[in-house]
Amino acid sequence: AEYMGNETYGGLLWPMPCTLDVSEADATRIFNSSQVALRDKYFNLIAILTVEDVFEPDLEVECLAVFNTTDESHPGVDYVLNKGGAVYIGGALRGFRLPQHYDYLEIRRTPA
């Protein structure tokens, strides 16, 4: 993926890329045009991802672009380099429902 600082190609502020990382083992079972169910921790269906892209990102480039460091004492860098999956998948999302929350309802907002 190509990063342009913290902006989209249209110039809108987008401070961090949204990525879906998977293990190499999971990636071998995911192909373009396959569908992946995205569920919350209670197994509720949130969305279906129709896979359009499966790739291995340059994680150090991502860390420099997003966190301005590759120092693994930074929690975000530590996750990207040591805990996250080595393969990213992307594609079209079809939402089914927003995740259910029970706290802070008066201040929760959707991105739109």
Backbone as CSV, one residue per row, in Angstrom:
resi,resn,N_x,N_y,N_z,CA_x,CA_y,CA_z,C_x,C_y,C_z
1,ALA,0.840,-1.181,0.000,0.000,0.000,0.000,0.878,1.234,0.000
2,GLU,0.341,2.315,-0.536,1.097,3.550,-0.610,0.464,4.555,0.337
3,TYR,1.289,5.157,1.174,0.802,6.107,2.153,1.177,7.517,1.736
4,MET,0.273,8.445,1.935,0.510,9.847,1.599,0.467,10.680,2.875
5,GLY,1.275,10.361,3.859,1.162,11.074,5.120,-0.146,10.696,5.765
6,ASN,-0.881,11.684,6.234,-2.138,11.420,6.921,-3.332,11.972,6.161
7,GLU,-3.270,11.894,4.826,-4.377,12.372,4.009,-4.739,11.337,2.953
8,THR,-6.000,11.376,2.537,-6.418,10.560,1.412,-6.002,11.267,0.126
9,TYR,-6.148,10.622,-1.004,-5.815,11.260,-2.269,-6.656,12.503,-2.507
10,GLY,-7.856,12.568,-1.918,-8.700,13.746,-2.057,-8.364,14.847,-1.076
11,GLY,-7.381,14.625,-0.199,-6.946,15.657,0.739,-7.637,15.617,2.089
12,LEU,-8.550,14.679,2.314,-9.222,14.590,3.602,-8.282,13.994,4.641
13,LEU,-8.383,14.482,5.863,-7.575,13.950,6.951,-7.975,12.509,7.242
14,TRP,-7.011,11.620,7.278,-7.231,10.210,7.608,-6.008,9.786,8.397
15,PRO,-6.041,9.920,9.723,-4.819,9.769,10.510,-4.214,8.371,10.530
16,MET,-4.993,7.334,10.361,-4.447,5.979,10.375,-5.170,5.131,9.343
17,PRO,-4.438,4.288,8.626,-5.105,3.398,7.671,-5.888,2.315,8.414
18,CYS,-7.011,1.926,7.858,-7.777,0.803,8.394,-7.331,-0.441,7.647
19,THR,-6.787,-1.384,8.374,-6.270,-2.595,7.742,-6.869,-3.823,8.413
20,LEU,-6.934,-4.895,7.683,-7.360,-6.173,8.233,-6.213,-7.151,8.025
21,ASP,-5.476,-7.389,9.106,-4.332,-8.285,9.022,-4.757,-9.700,9.398
22,VAL,-4.187,-10.670,8.690,-4.463,-12.083,8.955,-3.137,-12.831,8.976
23,SER,-3.147,-13.999,9.566,-1.938,-14.815,9.597,-1.650,-15.374,8.199
24,GLU,-0.419,-15.800,7.992,-0.079,-16.420,6.705,-0.897,-17.681,6.480
25,ALA,-1.161,-18.437,7.556,-1.975,-19.657,7.432,-3.392,-19.320,6.979
26,ASP,-3.999,-18.277,7.565,-5.341,-17.875,7.146,-5.333,-17.347,5.718
27,ALA,-4.276,-16.637,5.355,-4.201,-16.050,4.020,-4.191,-17.105,2.923
28,THR,-3.670,-18.287,3.215,-3.647,-19.344,2.192,-5.050,-19.839,1.864
29,ARG,-6.017,-19.563,2.749,-7.399,-19.996,2.516,-8.276,-18.875,1.953
30,ILE,-7.694,-17.687,1.779,-8.464,-16.533,1.319,-8.003,-16.164,-0.086
31,PHE,-8.945,-16.078,-0.991,-8.639,-15.756,-2.383,-9.493,-14.587,-2.821
32,ASN,-9.062,-13.912,-3.903,-9.887,-12.848,-4.459,-11.270,-13.393,-4.777
33,SER,-12.261,-12.581,-4.530,-13.675,-12.890,-4.724,-14.257,-13.773,-3.627
34,SER,-13.442,-14.280,-2.701,-14.031,-15.029,-1.592,-14.661,-14.038,-0.616
35,GLN,-15.523,-14.535,0.241,-16.184,-13.676,1.214,-15.778,-14.093,2.616
36,VAL,-15.549,-13.074,3.460,-15.129,-13.300,4.833,-16.145,-12.636,5.755
37,ALA,-16.672,-13.389,6.705,-17.603,-12.833,7.686,-16.805,-12.126,8.778
38,LEU,-17.162,-10.886,9.060,-16.536,-10.118,10.133,-17.510,-10.090,11.306
39,ARG,-17.078,-10.637,12.423,-17.953,-10.798,13.583,-17.337,-10.134,14.809
40,ASP,-18.188,-9.757,15.758,-17.682,-9.203,17.004,-17.328,-10.338,17.966
41,LYS,-16.889,-9.965,19.171,-16.438,-10.997,20.109,-17.571,-11.906,20.583
42,TYR,-18.828,-11.509,20.338,-19.973,-12.349,20.706,-20.477,-13.163,19.511
43,PHE,-19.734,-13.113,18.396,-20.009,-13.838,17.166,-21.170,-13.247,16.361
44,ASN,-21.584,-12.023,16.684,-22.610,-11.349,15.896,-22.008,-10.909,14.567
45,LEU,-22.718,-11.124,13.475,-22.256,-10.731,12.161,-22.337,-9.215,12.028
46,ILE,-21.195,-8.579,11.751,-21.130,-7.127,11.587,-21.104,-6.770,10.102
47,ALA,-20.305,-7.497,9.314,-20.169,-7.192,7.888,-19.627,-8.394,7.144
48,ILE,-19.772,-8.350,5.828,-19.158,-9.339,4.935,-18.145,-8.589,4.072
49,LEU,-16.917,-9.099,4.037,-15.868,-8.541,3.195,-15.733,-9.415,1.958
50,THR,-15.940,-8.830,0.773,-15.661,-9.523,-0.474,-14.221,-9.186,-0.841
51,VAL,-13.363,-10.178,-0.787,-11.924,-9.958,-0.915,-11.566,-9.543,-2.336
52,GLU,-10.879,-8.415,-2.450,-10.396,-7.906,-3.728,-8.877,-7.812,-3.753
53,ASP,-8.243,-7.891,-2.589,-6.799,-7.722,-2.523,-6.240,-8.514,-1.349
54,VAL,-5.188,-9.275,-1.610,-4.450,-10.011,-0.581,-2.985,-9.687,-0.812
55,PHE,-2.320,-9.091,0.188,-0.937,-8.678,-0.040,-0.140,-8.658,1.258
56,GLU,1.162,-8.699,1.109,2.085,-8.590,2.236,2.634,-7.170,2.254
57,PRO,2.256,-6.373,3.251,2.692,-4.984,3.301,4.134,-4.869,3.784
58,ASP,4.743,-3.726,3.514,6.046,-3.397,4.092,5.748,-2.770,5.446
59,LEU,5.841,-3.568,6.498,5.401,-3.144,7.821,6.253,-2.008,8.388
60,GLU,7.544,-1.994,8.099,8.381,-0.905,8.591,8.010,0.418,7.919
61,VAL,7.720,0.392,6.624,7.276,1.602,5.930,5.961,2.083,6.525
62,GLU,5.053,1.144,6.814,3.770,1.508,7.429,3.993,2.171,8.783
63,CYS,4.856,1.580,9.611,5.110,2.149,10.940,5.693,3.552,10.854
64,LEU,6.632,3.750,9.941,7.212,5.085,9.772,6.164,6.092,9.315
65,ALA,5.293,5.687,8.380,4.285,6.595,7.853,3.200,6.908,8.880
66,VAL,2.813,5.918,9.668,1.692,6.089,10.590,2.147,6.591,11.960
67,PHE,3.216,6.010,12.498,3.659,6.328,13.860,4.922,7.180,13.901
68,ASN,5.521,7.417,12.740,6.759,8.191,12.631,7.924,7.546,13.379
69,THR,7.869,6.232,13.553,8.943,5.503,14.232,8.823,4.017,13.931
70,THR,9.928,3.309,14.096,9.904,1.841,14.068,10.349,1.290,15.417
71,ASP,10.357,2.149,16.432,10.749,1.760,17.793,9.664,0.861,18.384
72,GLU,10.019,-0.375,18.684,9.037,-1.358,19.153,8.535,-1.101,20.564
73,SER,9.072,-0.088,21.256,8.497,0.272,22.555,7.194,1.056,22.373
74,HIS,6.947,1.559,21.161,5.673,2.204,20.842,4.631,1.095,20.694
75,PRO,3.496,1.182,21.395,2.525,0.073,21.353,1.960,-0.212,19.965
76,GLY,1.756,0.807,19.152,1.258,0.574,17.801,2.280,-0.138,16.933
77,VAL,3.530,0.292,17.031,4.604,-0.349,16.281,4.778,-1.788,16.748
78,ASP,4.731,-1.994,18.051,4.860,-3.354,18.599,3.776,-4.259,18.030
79,TYR,2.537,-3.760,17.960,1.464,-4.583,17.402,1.729,-4.902,15.931
80,VAL,2.023,-3.873,15.150,2.206,-4.078,13.708,3.355,-5.037,13.426
81,LEU,4.488,-4.856,14.114,5.672,-5.654,13.808,5.700,-7.025,14.475
82,ASN,5.043,-7.166,15.640,5.210,-8.397,16.417,3.938,-9.180,16.702
83,LYS,2.788,-8.557,16.600,1.558,-9.247,17.012,0.543,-9.398,15.892
84,GLY,0.518,-8.472,14.961,-0.441,-8.517,13.869,-0.075,-9.565,12.837
85,GLY,-1.005,-9.834,11.952,-0.760,-10.780,10.876,0.167,-10.209,9.834
86,ALA,0.836,-11.080,9.105,1.815,-10.672,8.102,1.179,-10.357,6.755
87,VAL,-0.105,-10.653,6.599,-0.795,-10.461,5.323,-2.012,-9.575,5.568
88,TYR,-2.260,-8.657,4.643,-3.437,-7.789,4.718,-4.423,-8.225,3.642
89,ILE,-5.704,-8.110,3.968,-6.742,-8.347,2.971,-7.631,-7.113,2.911
90,GLY,-8.156,-6.859,1.737,-9.029,-5.710,1.566,-10.071,-5.997,0.519
91,GLY,-11.073,-5.137,0.467,-12.123,-5.294,-0.523,-13.368,-4.542,-0.127
92,ALA,-14.453,-4.877,-0.773,-15.730,-4.216,-0.545,-16.392,-4.778,0.711
93,LEU,-16.918,-3.877,1.532,-17.632,-4.276,2.747,-19.130,-4.095,2.551
94,ARG,-19.888,-5.064,3.017,-21.345,-4.938,3.079,-21.720,-5.054,4.545
95,GLY,-22.139,-3.949,5.125,-22.477,-3.924,6.540,-23.816,-4.569,6.824
96,PHE,-23.899,-5.225,7.976,-25.160,-5.828,8.425,-25.707,-5.113,9.641
97,ARG,-24.829,-4.802,10.587,-25.268,-4.078,11.777,-24.048,-3.478,12.452
98,LEU,-24.285,-2.402,13.173,-23.211,-1.814,13.951,-22.963,-2.673,15.179
99,PRO,-21.756,-2.677,15.684,-21.500,-3.412,16.933,-22.378,-2.868,18.055
100,GLN,-22.866,-3.755,18.899,-23.718,-3.361,20.025,-22.853,-2.876,21.180
101,HIS,-23.189,-1.709,21.723,-22.482,-1.162,22.878,-23.492,-0.878,23.977
102,TYR,-23.046,-1.023,25.205,-23.938,-0.812,26.338,-23.480,0.337,27.227
103,ASP,-22.306,0.885,26.947,-21.792,1.966,27.769,-21.622,3.232,26.933
104,TYR,-21.663,4.371,27.574,-21.436,5.669,26.935,-22.331,5.906,25.722
105,LEU,-23.549,5.435,25.778,-24.448,5.541,24.630,-24.698,6.989,24.207
106,GLU,-24.719,7.908,25.170,-25.019,9.302,24.846,-23.894,9.994,24.068
107,ILE,-22.707,9.434,24.058,-21.602,10.075,23.331,-21.083,9.229,22.164
108,ARG,-21.654,8.071,21.936,-21.195,7.228,20.804,-21.757,7.803,19.505
109,ARG,-20.885,7.864,18.492,-21.274,8.371,17.194,-20.696,7.450,16.112
110,THR,-21.354,7.405,14.971,-20.802,6.683,13.836,-19.890,7.639,13.071
111,PRO,-19.030,7.113,12.206,-18.124,7.991,11.471,-18.826,8.895,10.454
112,ALA,-20.012,8.524,10.012,-20.655,9.276,8.938,-21.254,10.588,9.401
